[in-house]
């Protein structure tokens, strides 16, 4: 009997009829017992029979108590628990793994129940479920916790037998445990605070996909012909959205078609970005160079275009050539693109007098991320490039990037030294004098590096710049 049942019984109304019936039963039992005792007791062996009957009743009660205690906790019979071959039984703890699975089912009663039954048969726990209605059928997206002994191929086969089609499955992690409304609100908040977050927010919202921001004007100022209608375009595995800053944002996911629900969510993020307009967090860090000069590191955007062009004019052709890998006369044309928050994040270094002396770029390149540095000639070999690179890598880690790469010349020892100073696993690829260095960020700290606390619009307390970052050469880094 449960506590709820006991509580209900205790609240039942008291009836006098029940007491009368119980009292009558008691008197009847006493009368019957007295009649039997009188019948047996007046016989020659009556007392002996009464004693023997009492002993038999006591022995029977003791045997019943012993039998009940011995068999009340016995294990259940060996029956089929429903676990599939190779899966642990119900009472065995099993090591589990998280899976993200998406499958298409018919829009009919019972189809989802069939999928859930198939999952339960293999002891798979459904953590979250999203439904994406289609014109014909429904896409069900699951976050599953399954026994590690269950291979993905078998899981896909079971779902297919239960009525699922176009099934797609991949490994998930603890970050996927956040429910969809919470994740979408978090992405919207990040987008509202920083215009550079829109491509990253779209990537995290839609899963593994490639995002390209194609400008309306080329670097030379000519129209590129890239545009999209206000309402956007959805074409199976590709969606095109109008970029609020001009041009078009193309999202591609070749392995899985986008659903109308996903398209509507992406459009909502882009619309939020358009309504808020250009915005960049205005935080500053004041650092002290080894010789005692103070510099300020802050975010930069297109409003810093004139200062960046002036810095280009003070840089040598060698420095500009190492940075842009092409004719230095075209260097100014790249700045409008590089300073746009849509294509990445830019850090600027300025002196106490307000003159810009260095730029560091973190550029979204599809599903990859590039880092690039430019330090004015007179301010090289002071640790500024290494400091910028370290901060850019921290921004990449916070953005969820798996790696960053830098493109430079094979003889640019300064950039090589700065990348090696990150203490991250590096991959080198050299082709025709061009060196591509890729740093894998799995070993990088998830939190920002040792930075002073800052607040928007206010400089932080100054701190000295480490001397260990002074291995830079006179190479534009």
C-alpha positions as CSV (number, residue, x, y, z in Angstrom):
1,X,0.0,0.0,0.0
2,X,1.4,3.4,-0.9
3,X,1.4,6.5,1.1
4,X,-1.2,8.0,-1.2
5,X,-3.5,5.0,-0.7
6,X,-3.1,5.1,3.1
7,X,-3.9,8.8,3.1
8,X,-7.0,8.2,1.1
9,X,-8.1,5.4,3.4
10,X,-7.5,7.6,6.5
11,X,-9.8,10.3,5.1
12,X,-12.7,7.9,4.5
13,X,-15.8,8.8,6.5
14,X,-16.5,6.7,9.7
15,X,-19.7,4.6,9.5
16,X,-21.5,3.0,12.5
17,X,-22.7,0.1,10.4
18,X,-19.2,-1.1,10.0
19,X,-18.6,-1.1,13.8
20,X,-21.9,-3.0,14.3
21,X,-20.9,-5.7,11.8
22,X,-17.4,-6.1,13.3
23,X,-18.9,-6.4,16.8
24,X,-21.4,-9.0,15.6
25,X,-18.7,-11.0,13.9
26,X,-16.6,-10.9,17.1
27,X,-19.5,-12.3,19.2
28,X,-20.2,-14.9,16.6
29,X,-16.6,-16.1,16.7
30,X,-16.6,-16.3,20.5
31,X,-19.9,-18.3,20.5
32,X,-18.5,-20.7,17.9
33,X,-15.3,-21.1,19.9
34,X,-17.2,-21.7,23.1
35,X,-19.4,-24.3,21.5
36,X,-16.4,-26.2,20.1
37,X,-14.6,-26.0,23.4
38,X,-17.7,-27.4,25.3
39,X,-18.2,-30.1,22.7
40,X,-14.6,-31.3,22.9
41,X,-13.9,-30.5,26.5
42,X,-16.6,-32.8,27.9
43,X,-15.1,-35.8,26.1
44,X,-12.5,-38.0,27.8
45,X,-9.6,-36.8,25.6
46,X,-11.0,-33.2,25.2
47,X,-8.2,-31.2,27.0
48,X,-5.5,-33.1,25.1
49,X,-7.3,-32.4,21.7
50,X,-7.5,-28.6,22.6
51,X,-3.8,-28.5,23.5
52,X,-2.8,-30.4,20.3
53,X,-4.9,-28.0,18.2
54,X,-3.3,-24.9,19.7
55,X,0.2,-26.4,19.1
56,X,-0.7,-27.1,15.5
57,X,-2.0,-23.6,14.9
58,X,1.2,-22.1,16.4
59,X,3.4,-24.4,14.3
60,X,1.5,-23.5,11.1
61,X,1.8,-19.8,11.8
62,X,5.6,-20.0,12.4
63,X,6.1,-22.0,9.2
64,X,4.2,-19.5,7.2
65,X,6.2,-16.6,8.6
66,X,9.5,-18.4,7.9
67,X,8.5,-19.2,4.3
68,X,7.3,-15.7,3.6
69,X,10.6,-14.1,4.8
70,X,12.7,-16.5,2.9
71,X,11.0,-16.0,-0.5
72,X,9.9,-12.4,-0.4
73,X,13.3,-11.0,-1.7
74,X,14.1,-13.8,-4.1
75,X,15.3,-12.7,-7.6
76,X,12.6,-12.8,-10.3
77,X,12.6,-15.7,-12.7
78,X,14.9,-15.6,-15.6
79,X,12.7,-13.9,-18.3
80,X,13.4,-11.9,-21.3
81,X,14.1,-8.3,-20.3
82,X,13.9,-6.9,-23.8
83,X,17.6,-6.1,-24.1
84,X,19.0,-6.8,-27.5
85,X,22.0,-8.9,-28.2
86,X,25.1,-7.6,-26.6
87,X,23.2,-5.1,-24.4
88,X,23.4,-5.1,-20.6
89,X,20.4,-6.4,-18.6
90,X,18.1,-4.0,-16.7
91,X,20.0,-4.3,-13.4
92,X,23.5,-3.8,-14.8
93,X,25.0,-0.3,-15.0
94,X,26.0,0.4,-18.5
95,X,28.4,2.9,-20.0
96,X,26.5,5.3,-22.3
97,X,27.1,7.7,-25.1
98,X,25.2,10.7,-26.5
99,X,23.8,10.7,-30.0
100,X,22.0,13.3,-32.1
101,X,19.7,11.6,-34.5
102,X,17.3,12.9,-37.1
103,X,14.8,10.8,-39.0
104,X,11.7,11.4,-41.2
105,X,8.4,9.7,-40.4
106,X,4.9,9.7,-41.8
107,X,2.6,12.3,-40.3
108,X,0.2,9.7,-38.9
109,X,-0.8,8.6,-35.4
110,X,1.4,6.0,-33.9
111,X,4.6,6.7,-35.9
112,X,6.4,8.4,-33.1
113,X,5.2,5.7,-30.7
114,X,6.8,3.1,-32.9
115,X,10.1,4.9,-32.9
116,X,10.0,5.3,-29.1
117,X,9.2,1.6,-28.7
118,X,12.2,0.6,-30.9
119,X,14.5,2.9,-28.8
120,X,13.1,1.5,-25.5
121,X,13.7,-2.0,-26.6
122,X,17.4,-1.3,-26.7
123,X,17.4,0.7,-23.4
124,X,17.9,4.1,-25.1
125,X,16.9,7.1,-23.2
126,X,15.3,10.0,-25.1
127,X,16.7,13.3,-23.6
128,X,15.2,15.8,-26.0
129,X,12.8,15.7,-29.0
130,X,12.1,18.3,-31.6
131,X,9.6,18.0,-34.5
132,X,10.0,19.8,-37.8
133,X,6.7,19.6,-39.8
134,X,7.1,19.1,-43.6
135,X,4.6,19.2,-46.4
136,X,4.7,15.4,-46.4
137,X,5.8,13.8,-43.2
138,X,7.6,15.1,-40.1
139,X,11.3,15.3,-39.2
140,X,11.9,14.1,-35.6
141,X,15.2,15.2,-34.1
142,X,16.3,13.3,-31.0
143,X,19.1,13.7,-28.4
144,X,19.7,10.1,-27.2
145,X,21.6,8.5,-24.4
146,X,22.4,4.9,-25.6
147,X,24.6,2.1,-24.3
148,X,28.1,2.4,-25.7
149,X,27.9,-1.2,-26.9
150,X,25.2,-0.3,-29.4
151,X,26.8,0.7,-32.7
152,X,25.3,3.6,-34.8
153,X,24.7,1.2,-37.7
154,X,22.5,-1.0,-35.6
155,X,20.6,2.0,-34.2
156,X,20.0,3.3,-37.7
157,X,18.7,-0.1,-38.8
158,X,16.3,-0.4,-35.9
159,X,14.9,3.1,-36.7
160,X,14.5,2.1,-40.3
161,X,12.5,-1.0,-39.3
162,X,10.3,1.2,-37.1
163,X,9.4,3.4,-40.0
164,X,12.0,6.1,-40.0
165,X,13.6,7.2,-43.3
166,X,16.5,9.5,-44.3
167,X,18.0,8.8,-40.9
168,X,21.1,10.8,-39.9
169,X,23.1,10.3,-36.7
170,X,26.2,11.8,-35.2
171,X,27.9,11.9,-31.8
172,X,26.8,14.6,-29.4
173,X,28.3,16.1,-26.2
174,X,27.2,17.7,-23.0
175,X,26.6,21.1,-24.8
176,X,23.7,19.5,-26.7
177,X,21.9,18.9,-23.4
178,X,20.7,22.6,-23.4
179,X,17.1,22.7,-24.5
180,X,16.4,24.5,-27.8
181,X,14.6,27.6,-26.5
182,X,17.4,28.3,-24.1
183,X,20.1,27.8,-26.8
184,X,18.2,30.1,-29.2
185,X,17.8,32.8,-26.6
186,X,21.5,32.6,-25.8
187,X,22.5,32.9,-29.5
188,X,20.1,35.9,-29.9
189,X,21.7,37.6,-26.9
190,X,25.2,37.1,-28.3
191,X,24.1,38.4,-31.7
192,X,22.5,41.5,-30.1
193,X,25.8,42.3,-28.3
194,X,28.2,41.8,-31.2
195,X,27.5,41.9,-35.0
196,X,30.4,39.6,-35.5
197,X,28.5,36.8,-33.7
198,X,25.9,36.4,-36.5
199,X,27.8,33.8,-38.6
200,X,28.8,31.9,-35.4
201,X,25.3,32.0,-34.1
202,X,23.9,30.6,-37.4
203,X,26.5,27.8,-37.3
204,X,25.7,26.8,-33.8
205,X,22.0,27.0,-34.5
206,X,22.1,24.8,-37.6
207,X,24.7,22.4,-36.6
208,X,27.6,21.5,-38.9
209,X,27.4,23.7,-41.9
210,X,29.5,26.1,-44.0
211,X,28.6,29.8,-43.9
212,X,29.8,32.3,-46.5
213,X,29.3,36.0,-46.2
214,X,29.4,37.3,-49.8
215,X,29.6,41.1,-50.1
216,X,27.6,43.2,-52.5
217,X,30.8,45.0,-53.7
218,X,34.1,43.5,-54.5
219,X,37.4,44.8,-53.0
220,X,37.8,46.9,-56.1
221,X,34.3,48.4,-55.6
222,X,32.6,46.6,-58.4
223,X,29.2,44.9,-57.8
224,X,29.5,41.2,-57.3
225,X,25.9,40.4,-58.2
226,X,25.3,38.6,-54.9
227,X,21.9,39.3,-53.5
228,X,18.9,37.6,-52.0
229,X,15.2,38.6,-51.5
230,X,14.2,40.0,-48.2
231,X,12.4,36.8,-47.2
232,X,15.4,34.6,-48.2
233,X,15.7,31.5,-50.3
234,X,15.6,27.9,-49.1
235,X,16.8,25.3,-51.6
236,X,17.1,21.8,-50.0
237,X,20.6,21.9,-48.4
238,X,21.3,25.6,-49.1
239,X,19.7,28.7,-47.7
240,X,20.4,32.2,-48.8
241,X,19.7,35.2,-46.5
242,X,20.0,38.9,-47.2
243,X,23.0,40.3,-45.2
244,X,21.9,43.4,-43.3
245,X,25.3,45.0,-44.1
246,X,24.9,44.3,-47.8
247,X,25.4,41.2,-49.9
248,X,24.1,37.7,-49.0
249,X,24.8,35.1,-46.3
250,X,24.9,31.6,-47.8
251,X,24.5,28.6,-45.5
252,X,25.3,25.1,-46.9
253,X,24.8,21.7,-45.3
254,X,25.3,19.0,-48.0
255,X,24.6,16.1,-45.7
256,X,21.2,17.1,-44.5
257,X,18.4,19.2,-46.0
258,X,17.2,22.2,-44.1
259,X,13.7,22.2,-42.7
260,X,11.3,25.2,-42.9
261,X,11.6,25.4,-39.1
262,X,15.3,25.9,-39.3
263,X,15.0,28.4,-42.1
264,X,12.5,30.4,-40.0
265,X,14.9,30.4,-37.0
266,X,17.8,31.6,-39.2
267,X,15.7,34.4,-40.7
268,X,14.7,35.5,-37.2
269,X,18.4,35.9,-36.2
270,X,19.2,37.8,-39.4
271,X,16.3,40.1,-38.8
272,X,17.4,40.8,-35.3
273,X,20.8,41.7,-36.6
274,X,19.3,44.0,-39.2
275,X,17.1,45.8,-36.7
276,X,20.0,46.5,-34.2
277,X,22.4,47.9,-36.9
278,X,26.2,48.0,-36.7
279,X,27.6,47.4,-33.1
280,X,30.9,46.3,-31.6
281,X,31.6,45.8,-27.9
282,X,33.7,48.8,-26.7
283,X,36.1,47.3,-24.1
284,X,39.7,48.3,-23.8
285,X,42.8,46.8,-22.2
286,X,45.7,49.0,-21.3
287,X,49.1,47.2,-21.4
288,X,52.6,48.3,-20.6
289,X,55.4,47.4,-23.0
290,X,58.8,46.3,-21.6
291,X,60.3,49.8,-22.2
292,X,57.5,51.4,-20.2
293,X,55.2,52.7,-23.0
294,X,51.5,52.0,-22.6
295,X,49.3,50.7,-25.4
296,X,45.6,50.0,-25.6
297,X,44.1,46.9,-27.2
298,X,40.4,47.1,-28.3
299,X,37.9,45.9,-30.8
300,X,37.9,47.7,-34.2
301,X,35.4,48.0,-37.0
302,X,34.8,50.1,-40.1
303,X,34.8,53.3,-38.2
304,X,38.6,52.8,-37.8
305,X,39.1,52.7,-41.6
306,X,40.9,56.1,-41.8
307,X,43.3,55.2,-38.9
308,X,44.0,51.8,-40.5
309,X,44.8,53.5,-43.9
310,X,47.1,55.9,-42.2
311,X,49.0,53.0,-40.6
312,X,49.3,51.4,-44.0
313,X,51.0,54.6,-45.2
314,X,53.6,54.3,-42.4
315,X,54.4,50.6,-43.1
316,X,57.1,49.5,-45.4
317,X,56.4,47.6,-48.6
318,X,58.1,44.5,-47.1
319,X,55.7,44.5,-44.1
320,X,52.7,45.0,-46.3
321,X,53.8,42.3,-48.7
322,X,54.3,39.8,-46.0
323,X,50.8,40.6,-44.7
324,X,48.8,40.7,-47.9
325,X,50.8,38.3,-50.1
326,X,50.3,40.5,-53.2
327,X,50.9,44.0,-54.7
328,X,51.1,46.4,-51.8
329,X,49.3,49.1,-53.8
330,X,46.1,47.1,-53.3
331,X,46.5,46.8,-49.5
332,X,44.1,49.6,-48.7
333,X,41.3,47.9,-50.6
334,X,41.3,45.0,-48.2
335,X,40.7,47.1,-45.1
336,X,36.9,47.7,-45.6
337,X,36.4,43.9,-45.8
338,X,38.7,43.1,-43.0
339,X,37.2,45.6,-40.6
340,X,33.7,44.4,-41.2
341,X,32.3,42.5,-38.2
342,X,30.4,40.3,-40.6
343,X,33.6,38.6,-41.7
344,X,35.2,38.2,-38.3
345,X,36.7,40.1,-35.4
346,X,39.5,42.7,-35.4
347,X,41.7,43.9,-32.6
348,X,43.5,47.2,-32.8
349,X,46.5,48.5,-30.9
350,X,46.8,52.2,-30.4
351,X,49.4,54.3,-28.5
352,X,48.7,56.7,-25.6
353,X,48.4,59.4,-28.2
354,X,45.6,57.5,-30.0
355,X,47.6,56.4,-33.1
356,X,46.9,52.9,-34.5
357,X,50.1,50.8,-34.7
358,X,48.8,47.2,-35.1
359,X,45.8,45.2,-36.3
360,X,44.9,41.6,-35.6
361,X,42.2,39.8,-37.6
362,X,40.2,36.7,-36.8
363,X,38.4,35.9,-40.0
364,X,35.5,33.4,-40.6
365,X,36.5,31.4,-43.7
366,X,33.6,29.1,-44.3
367,X,33.9,26.4,-41.6
368,X,37.5,27.4,-40.9
369,X,39.1,30.4,-39.1
370,X,42.1,32.4,-40.2
371,X,44.3,34.7,-38.1
372,X,46.4,37.5,-39.5
373,X,48.6,40.2,-38.0
374,X,50.0,43.5,-39.1
375,X,52.3,45.6,-36.9
376,X,53.8,48.9,-37.9
377,X,57.5,48.8,-38.6
378,X,58.6,51.1,-35.7
379,X,56.6,49.0,-33.2
380,X,57.8,45.5,-34.2
381,X,59.9,43.2,-32.0
382,X,58.1,44.5,-28.8
383,X,55.8,41.5,-28.2
384,X,52.7,43.2,-29.7
385,X,52.2,40.6,-32.4
386,X,52.3,37.7,-29.9
387,X,50.0,39.5,-27.6
388,X,47.5,40.1,-30.4
389,X,47.8,36.5,-31.6
390,X,47.2,35.1,-28.1
391,X,44.0,37.2,-27.8
392,X,42.8,36.2,-31.2
393,X,43.2,32.5,-30.3
394,X,41.2,33.2,-27.1
395,X,38.4,34.7,-29.1
396,X,38.5,31.7,-31.4
397,X,38.2,29.3,-28.4
398,X,35.3,31.3,-27.0
399,X,33.6,31.1,-30.4
400,X,33.9,27.3,-30.5
401,X,36.4,27.1,-33.3
402,X,38.3,23.8,-33.5
403,X,41.4,25.3,-35.1
404,X,42.9,28.5,-36.6
405,X,45.4,28.9,-39.4
406,X,47.8,31.5,-40.5
407,X,49.0,32.1,-44.1
408,X,52.5,33.6,-44.4
409,X,55.8,33.3,-46.2
410,X,58.2,30.5,-45.4
411,X,60.9,33.0,-44.4
412,X,58.6,34.9,-42.0
413,X,60.3,33.6,-38.8
414,X,58.5,36.2,-36.7
415,X,55.0,34.7,-37.4
416,X,56.4,31.2,-37.0
417,X,57.8,32.1,-33.6
418,X,54.5,33.8,-32.5
419,X,52.5,30.7,-33.5
420,X,54.9,28.4,-31.6
421,X,54.6,30.6,-28.6
422,X,50.9,29.6,-28.3
423,X,52.0,26.2,-27.0
424,X,49.4,24.4,-29.1
425,X,49.7,21.5,-31.5
426,X,50.8,22.9,-34.9
427,X,50.6,21.6,-38.5
428,X,52.8,23.0,-41.2
429,X,52.1,23.0,-44.9
430,X,54.5,24.6,-47.4
431,X,53.7,25.1,-51.1
432,X,55.7,27.3,-53.4
433,X,57.1,29.4,-50.6
434,X,53.7,29.9,-48.9
435,X,53.5,28.5,-45.4
436,X,50.2,27.6,-43.8
437,X,50.4,27.0,-40.0
438,X,47.3,25.4,-38.4
439,X,46.9,25.4,-34.6
440,X,44.5,22.9,-33.1
441,X,42.6,24.5,-30.3
442,X,41.5,21.4,-28.4
443,X,44.3,22.0,-25.8
444,X,43.6,25.7,-25.6
445,X,41.9,27.1,-22.4
446,X,38.1,27.5,-22.7
447,X,38.2,30.7,-20.6
448,X,39.9,33.9,-21.6
449,X,43.6,34.1,-20.9
450,X,44.9,36.1,-17.9
451,X,43.3,39.4,-18.9
452,X,42.4,42.3,-16.7
453,X,38.8,42.8,-15.9
454,X,37.2,45.3,-18.3
455,X,33.9,47.0,-18.8
456,X,32.4,48.4,-21.9
457,X,33.7,51.8,-22.7
458,X,36.2,51.9,-19.9
459,X,39.9,51.0,-20.0
460,X,41.2,48.3,-17.7
461,X,44.0,48.6,-15.2
462,X,47.3,48.5,-17.1
463,X,49.7,45.6,-16.8
464,X,53.1,44.9,-18.3
465,X,53.5,43.0,-21.5
466,X,55.4,39.7,-21.1
467,X,59.0,39.8,-22.4
468,X,58.7,36.2,-23.6
469,X,56.8,37.4,-26.7
470,X,59.6,39.4,-28.2
471,X,60.8,36.8,-30.7
472,X,59.3,38.7,-33.5
473,X,61.3,39.8,-36.5
474,X,61.0,42.9,-38.6
475,X,58.4,41.1,-40.8
476,X,55.1,42.9,-40.3
477,X,54.3,40.8,-37.3
